[in-house]
Amino acid sequence: MFKDDARVLQKMAPLLKRVLIVDTNQAAMRMLSELMRSVCQAQFSSANTAQQGLMAAQINNPQLIFVEQATGALDAAAFTRALRRSDLACRQAPVIVITAETTASTIIAARDAGAHEFLRKPYTIKDLLRRLEAVTLHQRDWVEAVGYIGPDRRRFNSGDYKGPRKRKSDARATPDQARMLQALKIVRAAALAVDSDPMQVRRALAAQAAELQKIGVATGNIKLCEAAGGLARVVAPDVPLQLVTLRPFVDALASFLPKEETVAAA
């Protein structure tokens, strides 16, 4: 059945060794497990509720998570959001939401919660393989912000998307410039939430500081490296997180924003 896909399956295999399935329907869970066993040799764990799913994720550290959207029984978006905001080792693991509910609101909720892919029921083995390939071989940039935590939403449910980009900044920016712009925007927004969500603000700012330092090195921008390094120091775990302390470093990084972005934020 998979002769033509043998090379692809071989590449995916190291990223499919531990799989978690969260579903209230035992029959559907067994069917998916059987399909997955025809694709890879994995250690499977399962759960019937969101809470059990998070506990299983903590114990088994899955590389891939399937979660069913079952109205009134299991909220896939809520589960995914809780996973992303947790401190679990697998918080960035790909999440594939499975559901027969293909409304726009369901799809958007899954995407905005941080899901990687959306698999509509009933699905075929080819549909499953397409999603597996997307989350293993076509990985997307990770976005660590405050309002959103997950893979880049511009590539949701598309894996190897090659169509037009929708953001104006994408059209005129180099990859480094686009990454820098996104990181700077996250820094600016995260600082405003320091009192309401300090844990995620610290995590988001630390991630963006590291990203901006990488970009500074790649582009030879010493000033950007220095500004990002300053932010990294004040968001270290042992440093009290306060807006008054953050402000000078956030303002220093804001100076690297394009003029139109600075004006828009005023």
C-alpha positions as CSV (number, residue, x, y, z in Angstrom):
1,M,0.0,0.0,0.0
2,F,2.8,2.4,0.9
3,K,5.5,1.2,-1.5
4,D,5.6,4.6,-3.3
5,D,5.7,6.4,0.0
6,A,8.4,4.2,1.7
7,R,11.1,6.9,1.5
8,V,8.7,9.5,3.0
9,L,7.6,7.2,5.7
10,Q,11.3,6.5,6.6
11,K,11.9,10.2,7.0
12,M,8.8,10.7,9.2
13,A,9.5,7.7,11.4
14,P,11.9,9.3,13.9
15,L,9.2,12.0,14.6
16,L,6.4,9.5,15.2
17,K,7.8,7.2,17.9
18,R,5.4,8.4,20.6
19,V,1.8,9.2,19.8
20,L,-1.1,10.4,22.0
21,I,-4.7,10.1,21.0
22,V,-7.3,12.0,23.0
23,D,-10.8,10.9,22.0
24,T,-14.1,10.0,23.8
25,N,-15.0,7.4,21.2
26,Q,-13.2,4.1,21.8
27,A,-14.0,2.7,18.3
28,A,-12.6,5.8,16.6
29,M,-9.5,5.6,18.8
30,R,-8.9,2.0,17.8
31,M,-9.3,2.7,14.1
32,L,-6.9,5.6,14.2
33,S,-4.4,3.5,16.2
34,E,-4.6,0.7,13.6
35,L,-4.1,3.1,10.7
36,M,-1.1,4.7,12.5
37,R,0.4,1.2,13.1
38,S,0.3,0.6,9.4
39,V,2.4,3.8,9.0
40,C,4.9,3.7,11.8
41,Q,6.1,1.7,14.8
42,A,5.1,3.9,17.6
43,Q,4.3,3.8,21.3
44,F,0.7,4.8,21.7
45,S,-1.0,6.3,24.7
46,S,-4.7,7.3,24.9
47,A,-7.1,9.5,27.0
48,N,-10.8,10.1,27.0
49,T,-10.9,13.6,28.4
50,A,-8.8,16.8,28.1
51,Q,-7.6,16.5,31.7
52,Q,-6.5,12.8,31.2
53,G,-4.9,13.9,27.9
54,L,-2.7,16.5,29.6
55,M,-1.7,14.0,32.3
56,A,-0.8,11.4,29.6
57,A,1.2,14.1,27.8
58,Q,3.1,14.8,30.9
59,I,3.9,11.1,31.5
60,N,4.6,10.0,27.9
61,N,6.0,13.2,26.3
62,P,4.4,12.5,22.9
63,Q,5.9,13.7,19.6
64,L,2.4,13.9,18.0
65,I,-1.0,14.4,19.5
66,F,-4.4,13.7,17.9
67,V,-7.4,15.2,19.6
68,E,-11.1,14.8,18.7
69,Q,-13.4,17.8,18.7
70,A,-16.6,16.4,20.2
71,T,-19.2,19.0,21.1
72,G,-20.3,18.8,24.7
73,A,-17.7,16.1,25.5
74,L,-14.2,17.2,24.4
75,D,-13.1,20.7,23.4
76,A,-10.1,20.2,21.1
77,A,-9.3,23.9,21.0
78,A,-9.4,24.2,24.8
79,F,-7.1,21.2,25.2
80,T,-4.7,22.6,22.6
81,R,-4.6,26.0,24.3
82,A,-4.0,24.4,27.7
83,L,-1.1,22.3,26.3
84,R,0.5,25.3,24.6
85,R,0.4,27.4,27.8
86,S,1.6,24.6,30.0
87,D,5.2,23.9,31.0
88,L,5.1,20.3,29.6
89,A,8.1,19.2,27.6
90,C,5.8,18.4,24.7
91,R,4.0,21.8,24.7
92,Q,5.2,22.4,21.1
93,A,4.3,18.9,19.8
94,P,2.2,18.9,16.6
95,V,-1.5,18.7,17.3
96,I,-3.9,17.3,14.7
97,V,-7.6,18.1,15.4
98,I,-10.0,15.4,14.2
99,T,-13.7,16.2,13.8
100,A,-16.8,15.9,11.6
101,E,-17.6,19.5,12.4
102,T,-16.2,21.4,9.5
103,T,-17.7,24.8,10.2
104,A,-15.5,27.9,9.8
105,S,-15.8,28.6,13.5
106,T,-14.5,25.1,14.4
107,I,-11.5,25.4,12.0
108,I,-10.6,28.9,13.2
109,A,-10.9,27.9,16.8
110,A,-8.5,25.0,16.3
111,R,-6.1,27.2,14.4
112,D,-6.1,30.0,16.9
113,A,-5.6,27.6,19.8
114,G,-2.3,26.5,18.3
115,A,-3.3,23.3,16.4
116,H,-1.0,22.3,13.5
117,E,-3.5,20.5,11.3
118,F,-7.2,19.8,10.9
119,L,-8.4,16.3,9.8
120,R,-12.0,16.0,8.7
121,K,-14.0,12.8,9.3
122,P,-14.5,10.5,7.5
123,Y,-10.9,10.5,6.3
124,T,-8.8,8.1,4.3
125,I,-5.3,6.8,4.8
126,K,-4.1,9.3,2.2
127,D,-5.6,12.2,4.2
128,L,-3.9,11.0,7.3
129,L,-0.5,10.6,5.5
130,R,-0.8,14.1,4.1
131,R,-1.3,15.5,7.6
132,L,1.5,13.5,9.0
133,E,3.9,14.6,6.3
134,A,2.9,18.2,6.9
135,V,3.6,18.1,10.7
136,T,6.9,16.2,10.4
137,L,8.6,17.1,7.1
138,H,7.1,20.6,6.6
139,Q,7.4,22.1,10.0
140,R,6.4,25.7,10.5
141,D,8.0,28.5,12.6
142,W,7.0,28.5,16.2
143,V,5.3,31.7,17.5
144,E,5.7,32.3,21.2
145,A,3.5,35.4,22.0
146,V,1.0,36.1,24.7
147,G,-2.3,36.1,22.8
148,Y,-1.2,33.2,20.6
149,I,1.2,30.3,21.1
150,G,1.7,27.8,18.3
151,P,2.9,27.3,14.7
152,D,2.7,30.1,12.2
153,R,-1.0,30.4,11.4
154,R,-0.2,31.6,7.9
155,R,0.5,28.0,7.0
156,F,-2.4,26.4,8.8
157,N,-3.6,23.1,7.3
158,S,-1.4,23.5,4.3
159,G,2.0,22.0,5.1
160,D,3.9,22.9,2.0
161,Y,1.8,25.9,1.1
162,K,3.3,27.9,-1.8
163,G,0.5,30.4,-2.5
164,P,0.6,34.2,-2.0
165,R,1.3,35.7,1.4
166,K,-1.4,37.9,2.8
167,R,0.4,40.3,5.0
168,K,1.7,43.5,3.4
169,S,5.0,43.1,5.3
170,D,5.5,39.6,3.8
171,A,5.4,41.0,0.2
172,R,8.2,43.4,0.6
173,A,10.4,41.9,3.4
174,T,13.2,39.4,3.2
175,P,12.9,36.3,5.4
176,D,15.1,37.9,8.1
177,Q,13.2,41.2,8.0
178,A,9.8,39.4,8.2
179,R,11.0,37.4,11.2
180,M,12.4,40.5,12.9
181,L,9.2,42.4,12.3
182,Q,7.1,39.7,13.9
183,A,9.4,39.4,16.9
184,L,9.4,43.1,17.5
185,K,5.6,43.2,17.4
186,I,5.4,40.4,19.9
187,V,7.8,42.2,22.2
188,R,5.8,45.4,22.0
189,A,2.5,43.6,22.7
190,A,3.8,41.3,25.4
191,A,5.2,44.1,27.5
192,L,1.7,45.4,27.9
193,A,0.5,42.2,29.5
194,V,3.2,41.9,32.1
195,D,0.7,42.4,35.0
196,S,-2.1,40.1,33.7
197,D,0.0,37.1,32.4
198,P,3.6,37.4,33.8
199,M,4.6,33.8,33.2
200,Q,3.7,33.8,29.5
201,V,5.1,37.3,29.1
202,R,8.5,36.2,30.4
203,R,8.4,33.2,28.1
204,A,7.4,35.2,25.1
205,L,10.0,37.9,25.6
206,A,12.8,35.4,26.3
207,A,11.9,33.6,23.0
208,Q,11.8,36.9,21.0
209,A,15.1,38.1,22.6
210,A,16.8,34.9,21.4
211,E,15.2,35.1,18.0
212,L,16.3,38.8,17.6
213,Q,19.8,37.9,18.7
214,K,20.0,35.2,16.0
215,I,18.7,37.7,13.4
216,G,21.2,40.3,14.5
217,V,24.1,37.8,14.1
218,A,22.8,36.6,10.7
219,T,22.4,40.2,9.4
220,G,25.5,41.7,11.1
221,N,23.4,44.1,13.1
222,I,25.4,44.6,16.2
223,K,22.9,47.2,17.7
224,L,20.1,44.7,17.4
225,C,22.1,42.0,19.1
226,E,22.9,44.4,22.0
227,A,19.3,45.5,22.4
228,A,18.0,41.9,22.3
229,G,20.7,40.8,24.7
230,G,19.6,43.5,27.2
231,L,16.0,42.2,27.0
232,A,17.2,38.7,27.5
233,R,19.0,39.7,30.8
234,V,15.9,41.4,32.3
235,V,13.6,38.5,31.5
236,A,15.9,35.9,33.0
237,P,14.1,33.6,35.5
238,D,15.8,35.0,38.5
239,V,15.0,38.7,37.7
240,P,11.7,40.2,38.9
241,L,9.5,41.0,35.9
242,Q,8.3,44.6,36.0
243,L,7.1,47.0,33.3
244,V,9.3,49.8,34.6
245,T,12.4,47.5,34.2
246,L,11.3,46.2,30.8
247,R,10.3,49.6,29.3
248,P,13.8,50.8,28.4
249,F,14.7,47.6,26.6
250,V,11.3,47.3,24.8
251,D,11.7,50.9,23.7
252,A,15.2,50.2,22.4
253,L,13.9,47.4,20.3
254,A,10.9,49.4,19.1
255,S,13.4,51.7,17.4
256,F,14.1,48.9,14.9
257,L,10.4,48.8,13.8
258,P,9.7,50.3,10.4
259,K,8.3,53.9,10.6
260,E,4.8,52.9,9.5
261,E,4.6,50.3,12.3
262,T,5.7,52.8,14.9
263,V,3.1,55.3,13.8
264,A,0.4,52.6,13.7
265,A,1.1,51.7,17.3
266,A,0.9,55.4,18.5
